Amino acid sequence: MPDASSPISNGRAASDHSDADGDTLTLDRSAPTTLDEIRLPVEDDLEAFRSYFREAMRSDHMLLDKITQYVLWQKGKRIRPILVLLSAQACSGTATDTTHRAAALVELLHTATLVHDDVVDDAEERRGVFSINALWKNKIAVLLGDFLLSRGLLLSLDHDDYSILHTLSDAVRRMSEGELLQIEKSRLLDIDEETYFRIISDKTASLISACTKSGAVSVTDDEALIERMDEFGETLGLAFQIRDDLFDFSVEDAGKPIGIDLQEKKMTLPLIVSLREAGRREKKRILKLVDQDDKTRDDLRTIGTFVDKHGGIAYARRKMESLASDARSLLSALPPSEARRSLAGLTQFAIQRSR
């Protein structure tokens, strides 16, 4: 868990370095940084994952099957299953059936949390299409999320994948605690940087670290290696979330209107840092705007200008880039491979993506 002054408290410098064989993990300009390139080493494994995932989504209940088919049609980027599969390959050279099931479990749990999140946020769209709750209302959306969670649990229990189930169950616990802490603190508008990192560590990084750890657990008993992959995922997850938070302050590279988080009174890193740097009167004025239930475009522009003026955006970008660098450094103990190269490329994709 990082403190307020350091991206991660592992004693490493923020710069990339070479492994014992001199294999440098500084960002290679030829490294894969598009998702299509990154997933190339695991294309065959992704098909095996899809088979487990589709089977787990099947139901004899007509309405439930109709809804799950709608979920399958949406597809998504599948970043989390890709992380599971790449981590397994990077640790042992090959993925296993256990790895494929772990990837399916991750996607089932992730999909369930997204469905539940849309209910909590009263969101009508997800990835540019109607959300489940918008089409079938909240009760059915909640029950669908429960169904997906149960299918994930059964998938692991039926194959005695207890270590992986424990890893993912702990991630779900942390995600719930992080969401509740954010809701509590958003009401009071008193989140500092340390609390912010605690929230995003639980809300976002926990599942990404569960992906990389599960991939390792599925192929090795090496505790040191498993712990390193866990830490890699945690660090990558923090950088990933900061990138999401920066979207709220930039129309150009986010492809969405400014202020989605601000409308929900979410205190993200750029705003937290700027409030810390501002004078008492200005801070009070901005907090009053943030606390408004209905903010106008002018209100959002005022907050955005304030954050830019006080260096919040630049600070968040530096922290994000430092975390991505630290994540790459954690891969240096792994043997050189295409999977490791893709994981290194994924650290850059995470902070350069447009959505």
C-alpha positions as CSV (number, residue, x, y, z in Angstrom):
1,M,0.0,0.0,0.0
2,P,1.6,3.3,-1.0
3,D,2.0,6.2,1.3
4,A,1.3,9.8,0.5
5,S,4.9,10.6,-0.5
6,S,5.9,7.5,-2.6
7,P,4.2,5.7,-5.4
8,I,4.9,2.3,-3.8
9,S,6.7,1.7,-0.5
10,N,9.0,-1.1,-1.7
11,G,12.3,0.8,-1.4
12,R,13.0,0.8,-5.1
13,A,13.9,3.8,-7.1
14,A,11.2,5.0,-9.6
15,S,13.5,4.4,-12.6
16,D,13.5,1.2,-14.7
17,H,16.5,-1.0,-14.5
18,S,18.1,-4.2,-16.0
19,D,17.9,-7.7,-14.8
20,A,21.0,-9.8,-14.0
21,D,21.4,-10.8,-17.7
22,G,21.3,-7.2,-18.7
23,D,17.8,-7.4,-20.2
24,T,16.6,-3.8,-19.9
25,L,13.1,-3.1,-18.9
26,T,13.1,0.6,-19.6
27,L,10.4,1.3,-22.0
28,D,11.4,-0.2,-25.4
29,R,9.9,1.9,-28.2
30,S,9.3,-1.3,-30.2
31,A,7.5,-2.9,-27.3
32,P,3.8,-3.7,-27.9
33,T,1.6,-0.9,-26.7
34,T,-1.7,-1.6,-28.5
35,L,-4.0,-4.2,-27.0
36,D,-3.9,-6.3,-30.2
37,E,-0.1,-6.5,-30.1
38,I,-0.1,-7.1,-26.3
39,R,-2.4,-10.1,-26.4
40,L,-0.6,-11.9,-29.3
41,P,1.4,-14.3,-27.0
42,V,-1.9,-15.5,-25.4
43,E,-4.3,-15.6,-28.4
44,D,-4.7,-19.4,-28.2
45,D,-5.2,-19.3,-24.5
46,L,-7.8,-16.6,-24.9
47,E,-9.9,-19.0,-26.9
48,A,-9.7,-21.6,-24.1
49,F,-10.7,-18.8,-21.7
50,R,-13.7,-17.9,-23.8
51,S,-14.9,-21.5,-23.8
52,Y,-14.9,-21.6,-20.0
53,F,-16.5,-18.1,-19.8
54,R,-19.3,-18.9,-22.3
55,E,-20.1,-22.1,-20.6
56,A,-20.2,-20.4,-17.1
57,M,-22.7,-17.8,-18.5
58,R,-25.2,-20.4,-19.8
59,S,-28.5,-20.8,-18.1
60,D,-31.7,-22.8,-18.8
61,H,-33.7,-19.9,-17.5
62,M,-35.0,-18.1,-20.7
63,L,-34.8,-14.5,-19.3
64,L,-31.4,-15.1,-17.7
65,D,-30.0,-16.6,-20.9
66,K,-31.2,-13.7,-22.9
67,I,-29.5,-11.2,-20.6
68,T,-26.2,-13.2,-20.5
69,Q,-26.2,-13.3,-24.3
70,Y,-26.5,-9.5,-24.2
71,V,-23.5,-9.4,-21.9
72,L,-21.5,-11.7,-24.1
73,W,-22.3,-9.6,-27.2
74,Q,-20.7,-6.5,-25.6
75,K,-17.3,-8.3,-25.2
76,G,-15.1,-5.5,-24.0
77,K,-11.3,-5.3,-24.0
78,R,-10.8,-8.4,-21.7
79,I,-7.7,-6.7,-20.2
80,R,-8.1,-8.7,-16.9
81,P,-8.2,-12.2,-18.5
82,I,-5.2,-11.1,-20.7
83,L,-3.3,-10.2,-17.5
84,V,-4.0,-13.6,-16.0
85,L,-2.8,-15.4,-19.1
86,L,0.3,-13.3,-19.7
87,S,1.3,-13.6,-16.0
88,A,1.1,-17.4,-16.2
89,Q,3.2,-17.5,-19.4
90,A,5.7,-15.0,-18.0
91,C,6.2,-17.1,-14.9
92,S,6.4,-20.6,-16.4
93,G,6.4,-20.3,-20.2
94,T,2.9,-21.8,-20.6
95,A,-0.6,-21.4,-19.3
96,T,-2.7,-24.4,-18.0
97,D,-6.4,-25.3,-17.7
98,T,-6.2,-23.8,-14.2
99,T,-5.0,-20.6,-15.8
100,H,-7.9,-20.6,-18.2
101,R,-10.4,-21.1,-15.4
102,A,-8.8,-18.3,-13.4
103,A,-9.2,-16.0,-16.3
104,A,-12.8,-16.9,-16.7
105,L,-13.4,-16.4,-12.9
106,V,-11.8,-13.0,-13.1
107,E,-14.1,-11.9,-16.0
108,L,-17.2,-13.3,-14.2
109,L,-16.4,-11.4,-11.0
110,H,-15.4,-8.3,-12.9
111,T,-18.6,-8.4,-15.0
112,A,-20.7,-8.9,-11.8
113,T,-19.1,-5.9,-10.1
114,L,-19.8,-3.7,-13.2
115,V,-23.5,-4.7,-13.2
116,H,-23.7,-3.9,-9.5
117,D,-21.8,-0.7,-10.0
118,D,-24.3,0.5,-12.6
119,V,-27.1,-0.1,-10.1
120,V,-25.3,1.8,-7.4
121,D,-24.5,4.7,-9.7
122,D,-27.9,4.6,-11.5
123,A,-25.9,4.5,-14.8
124,E,-27.9,4.0,-18.0
125,E,-24.9,3.2,-20.2
126,R,-21.9,0.9,-20.1
127,R,-19.3,1.0,-22.8
128,G,-21.6,3.0,-25.1
129,V,-24.6,0.7,-24.9
130,F,-27.5,0.4,-22.5
131,S,-26.6,-1.0,-19.1
132,I,-28.4,-4.0,-17.7
133,N,-30.4,-2.0,-15.2
134,A,-31.5,0.5,-17.9
135,L,-33.0,-2.4,-20.0
136,W,-34.2,-4.8,-17.3
137,K,-34.4,-2.5,-14.1
138,N,-32.4,-2.7,-10.9
139,K,-33.9,-5.9,-9.4
140,I,-32.9,-8.0,-12.3
141,A,-29.5,-6.4,-12.6
142,V,-28.7,-7.2,-9.0
143,L,-29.9,-10.8,-9.4
144,L,-27.8,-11.1,-12.6
145,G,-24.7,-9.9,-10.7
146,D,-25.4,-12.5,-8.0
147,F,-25.8,-15.2,-10.7
148,L,-22.4,-14.3,-12.2
149,L,-20.7,-14.3,-8.8
150,S,-22.2,-17.8,-8.0
151,R,-21.1,-19.2,-11.4
152,G,-17.6,-18.0,-10.7
153,L,-17.5,-19.6,-7.3
154,L,-18.8,-22.9,-8.7
155,L,-16.3,-22.9,-11.6
156,S,-13.5,-22.8,-9.0
157,L,-15.0,-25.1,-6.5
158,D,-15.9,-27.8,-9.1
159,H,-12.2,-27.9,-10.0
160,D,-10.7,-27.5,-6.5
161,D,-9.1,-24.2,-7.5
162,Y,-9.1,-23.1,-3.8
163,S,-6.0,-20.8,-3.9
164,I,-7.3,-18.9,-6.9
165,L,-10.8,-18.7,-5.3
166,H,-9.2,-17.3,-2.1
167,T,-7.3,-14.7,-4.1
168,L,-10.3,-13.5,-6.1
169,S,-12.6,-13.5,-3.0
170,D,-10.2,-11.3,-1.1
171,A,-10.2,-8.9,-4.1
172,V,-14.0,-8.7,-4.0
173,R,-13.9,-8.0,-0.3
174,R,-11.4,-5.2,-0.8
175,M,-13.4,-3.7,-3.7
176,S,-16.5,-3.5,-1.6
177,E,-14.6,-1.9,1.3
178,G,-13.0,0.6,-1.1
179,E,-16.3,1.6,-2.6
180,L,-17.9,2.1,0.8
181,L,-14.9,4.2,2.0
182,Q,-15.2,6.4,-1.1
183,I,-18.9,6.9,-0.6
184,E,-18.3,7.8,3.1
185,K,-15.5,10.2,2.4
186,S,-17.3,11.8,-0.6
187,R,-20.1,12.9,1.6
188,L,-17.6,14.7,3.9
189,L,-15.2,15.9,1.1
190,D,-12.2,15.2,3.3
191,I,-10.1,12.8,1.3
192,D,-6.4,13.3,1.6
193,E,-3.8,11.7,-0.7
194,E,-3.1,8.8,1.7
195,T,-6.8,8.0,1.9
196,Y,-7.2,8.3,-1.9
197,F,-4.5,5.7,-2.4
198,R,-6.1,3.4,0.1
199,I,-9.4,3.7,-1.8
200,I,-8.0,3.1,-5.3
201,S,-5.8,0.3,-4.0
202,D,-8.9,-1.5,-2.8
203,K,-11.4,-0.4,-5.5
204,T,-9.2,-0.9,-8.6
205,A,-5.7,-2.3,-7.9
206,S,-7.0,-5.2,-5.8
207,L,-8.7,-6.9,-8.8
208,I,-5.7,-6.2,-11.1
209,S,-3.3,-7.6,-8.6
210,A,-5.6,-10.6,-8.2
211,C,-5.3,-11.2,-12.0
212,T,-1.5,-11.2,-12.0
213,K,-1.3,-13.2,-8.8
214,S,-3.8,-15.8,-10.0
215,G,-1.9,-16.2,-13.2
216,A,1.2,-17.0,-11.1
217,V,-0.6,-19.2,-8.7
218,S,-2.0,-21.3,-11.5
219,V,1.5,-22.3,-12.7
220,T,4.0,-22.1,-9.8
221,D,4.4,-22.6,-6.1
222,D,7.3,-20.1,-5.8
223,E,6.0,-17.8,-3.1
224,A,8.5,-15.0,-3.9
225,L,7.5,-15.0,-7.5
226,I,3.8,-15.0,-6.6
227,E,4.3,-12.1,-4.3
228,R,6.2,-10.2,-7.0
229,M,3.4,-10.7,-9.5
230,D,0.9,-9.6,-6.8
231,E,2.9,-6.4,-6.3
232,F,3.2,-5.8,-10.0
233,G,-0.5,-6.0,-10.4
234,E,-1.1,-3.7,-7.5
235,T,1.3,-1.1,-8.8
236,L,-0.1,-1.3,-12.3
237,G,-3.6,-1.0,-10.9
238,L,-2.8,2.3,-9.1
239,A,-1.4,3.8,-12.4
240,F,-4.5,2.5,-14.3
241,Q,-6.9,4.2,-11.9
242,I,-5.0,7.6,-11.9
243,R,-5.3,7.5,-15.7
244,D,-9.0,7.1,-15.3
245,D,-9.1,10.0,-12.9
246,L,-7.3,12.2,-15.4
247,F,-10.0,11.6,-17.9
248,D,-12.3,13.7,-15.9
249,F,-10.2,16.8,-16.6
250,S,-9.5,16.4,-20.3
251,V,-12.1,16.3,-23.1
252,E,-9.4,15.8,-25.8
253,D,-7.9,12.5,-24.7
254,A,-10.8,11.1,-22.7
255,G,-13.4,11.2,-25.5
256,K,-16.1,12.0,-22.9
257,P,-17.4,15.2,-21.2
258,I,-15.4,16.7,-18.4
259,G,-16.6,16.2,-14.9
260,I,-18.2,12.8,-14.6
261,D,-16.5,12.1,-11.3
262,L,-17.0,15.7,-10.2
263,Q,-20.7,15.4,-10.8
264,E,-20.7,12.5,-8.4
265,K,-18.6,14.4,-5.8
266,K,-15.7,12.0,-6.2
267,M,-12.4,13.4,-4.8
268,T,-9.7,12.3,-7.2
269,L,-5.9,12.9,-7.0
270,P,-5.7,16.0,-9.3
271,L,-8.3,17.8,-7.2
272,I,-7.0,16.5,-3.8
273,V,-3.5,17.8,-4.6
274,S,-4.8,21.2,-5.9
275,L,-6.9,21.7,-2.8
276,R,-3.9,21.0,-0.7
277,E,-1.9,23.7,-2.5
278,A,-4.7,26.3,-2.5
279,G,-5.3,29.1,0.0
280,R,-8.1,28.8,2.5
281,R,-10.6,31.1,0.8
282,E,-10.1,29.6,-2.7
283,K,-10.3,26.1,-1.2
284,K,-13.6,26.9,0.4
285,R,-15.0,28.3,-2.8
286,I,-14.0,25.2,-4.8
287,L,-15.3,22.8,-2.2
288,K,-18.6,24.6,-2.3
289,L,-18.8,24.0,-6.0
290,V,-17.8,20.3,-5.7
291,D,-20.5,19.8,-3.1
292,Q,-23.3,21.1,-5.3
293,D,-25.7,18.4,-6.5
294,D,-26.2,19.9,-10.0
295,K,-23.1,21.5,-11.5
296,T,-23.2,23.6,-14.6
297,R,-20.7,23.5,-17.4
298,D,-19.3,26.7,-16.0
299,D,-18.9,25.2,-12.6
300,L,-17.0,22.3,-14.0
301,R,-14.8,24.5,-16.0
302,T,-14.0,26.6,-12.9
303,I,-13.0,23.5,-11.0
304,G,-10.9,22.3,-14.0
305,T,-9.1,25.6,-14.3
306,F,-8.4,25.6,-10.6
307,V,-6.9,22.1,-10.7
308,D,-4.7,22.9,-13.7
309,K,-3.5,26.2,-12.1
310,H,-2.5,24.5,-8.9
311,G,-0.6,21.7,-10.7
312,G,-3.0,18.8,-9.8
313,I,-3.0,17.4,-13.3
314,A,0.8,17.5,-13.7
315,Y,1.3,16.0,-10.3
316,A,-1.1,13.1,-11.0
317,R,0.6,12.5,-14.4
318,R,4.0,12.3,-12.7
319,K,2.7,9.9,-10.1
320,M,1.0,7.7,-12.7
321,E,4.2,7.6,-14.8
322,S,6.3,6.7,-11.8
323,L,4.0,3.9,-10.9
324,A,4.1,2.5,-14.4
325,S,7.9,2.6,-14.2
326,D,7.9,0.8,-10.9
327,A,5.6,-1.8,-12.3
328,R,8.0,-2.5,-15.2
329,S,10.9,-2.8,-12.7
330,L,9.1,-5.5,-10.8
331,L,9.1,-7.6,-14.0
332,S,12.9,-7.7,-14.1
333,A,13.2,-10.9,-12.1
334,L,11.2,-12.8,-14.7
335,P,13.1,-14.6,-17.6
336,P,12.9,-12.7,-20.9
337,S,9.9,-13.8,-22.9
338,E,7.2,-12.4,-25.3
339,A,4.7,-12.6,-22.4
340,R,7.0,-10.5,-20.2
341,R,7.5,-8.1,-23.0
342,S,3.7,-7.8,-23.4
343,L,3.3,-7.1,-19.7
344,A,5.9,-4.4,-19.9
345,G,4.0,-2.9,-22.9
346,L,0.8,-3.1,-20.9
347,T,2.2,-0.8,-18.3
348,Q,2.5,1.9,-21.0
349,F,-0.9,1.0,-22.6
350,A,-2.5,1.5,-19.1
351,I,-1.3,5.2,-18.9
352,Q,-1.7,6.1,-22.6
353,R,-5.1,4.6,-23.3
354,S,-7.8,7.0,-24.5
355,R,-10.6,5.2,-22.6
